Amino acid sequence: MSEFCIESLTVTRINVPLIKPISMAFGAVSTAHILLVRIRDSDGVKGVGEATLLGGPHWNEESAESALAIIETYLAPAIKGVKFSGIEALSNRLVSLVRRNSLARSAVEKAAFDLIGRRLGVPISDLLGGRCRQEIPVAWTLSNGGAEREISDGEEAIEKRAHACFKLKFGHADPSDDIARASKIIDHFSGRARVIADVNQGWDEVTAARAFPALQEAGLLAIEQPLPAENLEGIARLRHGLGFDVIADEAATGPEATFKLAAALAASAVSLKPSRDGGLLATKRTAAIADAAGMKLYGGGMIETSVGTAASAHVYATVPKLTFGCELFGPLKLVEDIVQDSVKIKGGALKVPESPGLGVEIDEEKIARLVTGEPITRVYLAPFDQSENRV
Ligand SMILES: [Mg+2]
């Protein structure tokens, strides 16, 4: 590549409401808080990256406000005007400047990947080693608080897009109610769709120990993050002899955390999330460590627009074994996407974009409509309202 530098970096703050709130163990999320990072190089080539803060500091340590401050105060000044010498070097520079704060760093790294892909005329997946698959199976979340409505939602999802895996959100109801609900849904979709349950750290070890035999009997495919992320020993104890997979999500915060999970035998599978792992390169390393340890992989999602969704799809397409497919249904959950043509999900799978860079083009008119002008959004979570119909 000829010599160039990144001349500008701007961050746009967007709040996109969800079509229906999603109930999780910590509360109901109704809005995706998005930071859109846009860079332009000295030749005029552009790149875009996304950080979506779903649930804000209730979910992990970052918020839209903190990520915005990290990008504008620490990351942007360090890369603007500096000769570009490769994405590994840029990613390493971001880590050396800012520890943790993965969402902030990953948004900048994604924008750099998009820009380099456009400069070279290749999709990001080519920059990450090339694709092992062109399409990725996509799960669909059922979380509206009752088996009957969720079965109805599931039937609609199968009819519309042929999903073959459903994810149930656990942890905001009594565990016995969650088990009964899961059993009905697993039974109803038997032979047509498998079921993963996500507890979002909502149980303690005793609750999980009581719940697991019934969930195994019901035919659950996997359970995601049943215990708080810190309790690796608890998961290791519970996993002994278990007949379904335990996926680490909140505990899997990148390569180092995944190495610890493997060493502690505290998961049989790992949920990848580039925004949480620290970027696309960090996700590649996370996947390699998990695979080397014999752990299965799941392509996690954070209800992102097609920008963040495409970035994740590119790296997931390059992972040799992606046993549980992905949950990159974000654009389908938002009232509006921010690109001209959203990523395609049909036949139960996401088609990985083929155009250079991310393979999606942002739509300035849509973005202008979604910029609220609110400098800070202090309320991330709505209280639970079981009478309300939820996704
Ligand atoms: Mg999860």
Boltz pocket constraint, residues with backbone or C-beta under 6 A from the ligand:
constraints:
  - pocket:
      binder: B
      contacts: [[A, 198], [A, 200], [A, 224], [A, 225], [A, 249], [A, 250]]
      max_distance: 6.0
